[in-house]
Amino acid sequence: MSSDMYVVSGATSRTGSIVADALLKRGVRVRVLGRNAQRLQHFVGRGAEAFELDPLDPVATLQAYSGAKRAFIMLQPNYIPDCPNFRAFQDQLIYAVGNAVEKAGVEQVVSLSSWGADKQGYTGPVVGLHLLEQRLNRIPALDAIHLRAGYFMENLFSQIPAVKTRNELSAPFLPTVPLPLVTTADIGSRTAEALINFGTGKTCILELWGPGAFTMNEVAAVIGEAVSKPGLTYVQESLDTFRRGLLASRCSENVAELMIEVVVGINSGHISTVQAPLPDDGSMTSLASFVKTRWLPFVQRL
């Protein structure tokens, strides 16, 4: 077993858990971070070291990263629905983790970022990921790979009620705007691979999305074929309807406005990919495969 310590933040999240599992399978030393020690026991039983912490606590966060050579960093959670000032919350997280990585002498990190993180503003919660990248880049002795993930295919689970009850897909995106789709499983596996095979002197940006970008019209066609509804259509909802839906689901006004900012950014092209997709070598999950193996079985269990 390697003597180097690998830290995995957000280890109980969908992406973080995949990273931790992959690293443990490779036989490296892993320290998993999370808010709830009980939820980390799954990894402890496989040889990981668990560290329970409040990620806003800079002292505890420094302890969590002490002695580590490499780390997977994500701002967890992506957003808190009822947070009254989510950007301020992100700033606190960035301060704590940036300070910890620098003072602990971590040598290499892979950060989970997002498409649109190249922009300095008007991208909703993605602004926090831009600032995280910038903070890590200011650490002189640190090499960093920023994985800018595309639009999660798992977000399509939210379309199930509309498909079942109204025979349509519904979202606030323009029907012809391309979304670079990717699964959390692919993000997790690529992250673990990058951590293991990091090399030296490597600081870079890597946009991560599957084989092709899809419009919501095209997504509707793929889902329609899977559910034997070839006429399934996509209906764009208004921003006002989108806002009212967020508030009805107990989102704060602040978070609702940030999410609207994301939609406006995507529809206008302000949030867009800046790199070509990775070569389609069959290693990334296609939309058709995701719908068939993940989305459709979930619908059938309801």
N, C-alpha and C positions, 0 to 999 in steps of 0.2 A: 504494500500500500504506500502511495506517495505520502511524504511527510508534509507537503504543502497544505495549508488550510484554505478551503473555499467557502466563502460566505454566500448564502442565498437569502436575499430579503424577500418578504412576501411569500414565504415558502408554502403557505396553505392556499394561495391563489391558484387559479387554473394554470397560468404560465409558470409561476414559481415552483409549483409542485412537480411539474414535468422536468424542470431544470434540476431540482434536487434528486428526483428519481434517477435521472440519467447519470448524474455525477456519482451517485452511490453505486450504480451498476458498474461504473468504471473503476471503483475501488479507491477513490480519493477521499481525503478527510473533508467532511462537510459539516458546517455549522448553519443550522436553519434558524431563521429569525421569524418571529410572529408575535402577535398580541396575546395569544392564548396557548399556554404550555401544553394543555391537554390535546389540542389539535395537532401539535407537533410530535406527539408520541409515535405516530406511524413511522416517522423517519428515525426516531431514536431506536426503535426496535430493529432497525436495519443498520445501525452503527453511527448514525449522525449525532452531533451534539446540538442540543436545543438551547435557544436563548430567547426568553420571553422579555419583551420590552414595549414601552410606549415609544413609537418612532419619533415623537416630538421631543423626547428627552435627550439632549445632546450628550449628557454624561453616560447614560446607558447605551446610547448608540455608539459612542467611542469604545466602550467595553466590548460591544458586540463585534466590532471589526478588528479589535486588537489581535495581533498575531496572524492575521490573514494575509495571504499573498494575492489571491484573486477573489473577485466578488461579482455577483449578479445584483444589480441595483435597479429597483423599480419604485416609483412613487405609488405606494399602496394606501388607500384604494385609488382607482382612476378618478372617481369623484364621489363625494358624500352627498346624497340627495338633499338632505335638510340642512346642510352647512350654510350658515348665514354669510360667510365670506370665504369661499373655497380657495381663491387665489392667495389669500393671507395664510391659509392652512398649508398650501403647497410651499410657500416661501419658508415656513418653519421647518418643513420636512427637508427641503434642500439645504438649509443652514445646518441642520443636525447631521445629515449624511455626508455633506461636503466636508464639514469639519472633522468628522470621524475618519473618513477615508484618508484625508491629508495627514492628520496627526498619528493615525495608526500605521502609516507607511505602506498602505496597500499598493501593490505594484501595477496591477492590471485589473480593469473592470470591463464588464459588458453591461451597458445600461439599456433598459427597455424604453425606447422613445416612440415617436409616432410620425407618420407622414404629416407634413405641415410644420414640423419643428424647426425648419430652416427660417421660418418667419418670426419676427420679433413681437408681433401683436395681431389682434383681431382673429384669433384662432381658438378662443375659449380656453378650456383646461390645457390645451396643447402648449400654451405659452409656458406653463410650468415645466414641461419637458424640454423646451428650448433653453430655459434658464438652468435646468439641471445639467444639460450638455455643457453649457458655458462654464458652469461652476467646476465641473470635473476637468474641463480643458485647462483651467487655470492652475491646476495642481502640477508643479514642475516635473516631479518624478513619476507621474502616473501615465500609463498608456491606456487608452480607452477605445472601445468599439461601441458606437451608438447604433443600436438596431432600431431603425424607424419603421415600425410595423404599419401595415395598411389597415384597412377596415376589417374588423373581425367578422368572419363568417358566422360566428356564434350569435351576432346581433340579429341574424335572420330568424332566430327562435321567436323573437317578438312578433313576427309576422303570422304566427300560427293562428291566433284568434281571427284575424281578418280573412285568412284563407278558408278557415272552417265555417265562419258565419256569414261572410259577405262575398266569398269567392273572388277575392282580390288581395293584392298587396297594397299597403298604404304607408307612406312615409313622407317627410317634407323635402326630399331630394328631387331635383329635376329628373325627369324620366330618362334623359339622354346623357347625364353626367356620368363618366366612368368612375367606378369605385375599385381601388386595388385591393382585392379580397385576399385574406389569409386566415388560417386557423391558429388558435392558441397552441395546439399541439405542435405545429410546424415551428412556431416561434420558440417554444420551449426546447425542442430538439436542436434547432440551429444555435440557440444560446449556449446550450451545454457543449456543443461541438466547438464553438468559438472559444469558450473558456478553456477547454482541454488543449486545444491546438493554437493557443494565442500567439506564441512566438515572442519576439522582442521588438521593441521600437515601433509598435503598431498602434496608431491612433487614426481612426477613420469613421466615416459614416456609411452605413449599409442599409438601404431601404429593403424591406422584406415583405414580399407579397407573392401570391401564388401565380400560376400560369395564366396571366391575362387579367385585365380589368374588365368589369362588367357594369353596364347600366342597370337601373332597376327594371327597365323594360326587359332586358335580357335575363335578369334574375327571375322575373315572373315566368318567362318562357321555360326556363330550366325547372322551376318548381312545378309549373303546370304539367309538364311532361311526367314528372315523378308521381304526381297525384292523379294522373289521368284526367286532367282538366286543361286541354290544349288551348282553350280560350281564356285562361286566367290572365287578368289584366293588372296593371299597376296604376294606382290612382295617387297623384301627388296631393298631399294635404297642405293646407295653408299654414303659415307660420303661427297665426293666431290659434288655429286648432292644435298645433303642436305644443304651443305654450300652455294652453288650457289643460292639455293632457298631462304635461309635466307637473303643473301645479296640483292637479287632481290626484296625482300619485305621490303627493307630499314633498315635491321638490321645493326648495326655497326659491324666492324670486331671483336671488343671485345665481344659483345653479341653473335655473331655467334660462336666464339671459346668456350665460356662458354656452349652454348647449345650442341655443339659437344662433350664437356667433359661429359655432362650428358649421351648422347647416348653411348659413349665408356664405361662409368661407369656401365650402365645398362647391356650392352652386355657382359661385362667381369665378371659381378657378383660383382663388387666392390660396386655398389649401389644395396642393397638388403634388404629385410625385415629381422628383427631379432627376431620378436615375432610371435607367432601363430595367425591366424586370430581370430576375436571374434566369439563366437558360433553363428551359423546361426539360429537365433530365428525369422527370418522373418522381422526384423526391418530395415535391410539394403537392399538397392536396388540391385537387381541382374542385370547382364549384359543383359540378355534376356528382363527383364522388362524395363530397360533403353532404349534399342533399340526400343522396341515396343511403349512405351509411350512418349518418348522424341525425339529420333533420327528419326524414320520413319515419324511421323507427320511433323517434320521440312522439311524433304525431299519432302513430298507431297505438302507443301505450296510453294515450289520453282517453 
